[in-house]
Amino acid sequence: MTRIRLNNANNTALFVKICNEFEEDIDVKYGRYTIDAKSIMGVLSMPLDKEFTVVIHTNSKEVASRFQELIDLWLVEGDK
């Protein structure tokens, strides 16, 4: 699990685009809510100025590492 903060709609669009490059399921979690990270409308419904958790469902360390590198821009300090 990785904590991120997107801050605005442009970052959200880029984040969703990156998520859609992966075949694996990716979820965004905030409190009790879980949203499909590949859904622009779903992610935009989240409070973008808050931290939330991203989970990529894979057993491949290579895929997880590649995903982590691509979302590095939005990682919360301490998760980098």
Buried (B, 14 or more C-beta within 10 A) or exposed (E): EBBBBBEEEEBBBBBBEBBEEBEEEBBBBBEEEEBBBBBBEBBBEBEBEEEBBBBBEBEEEEBBEBBBEBBEEBBEEEBE
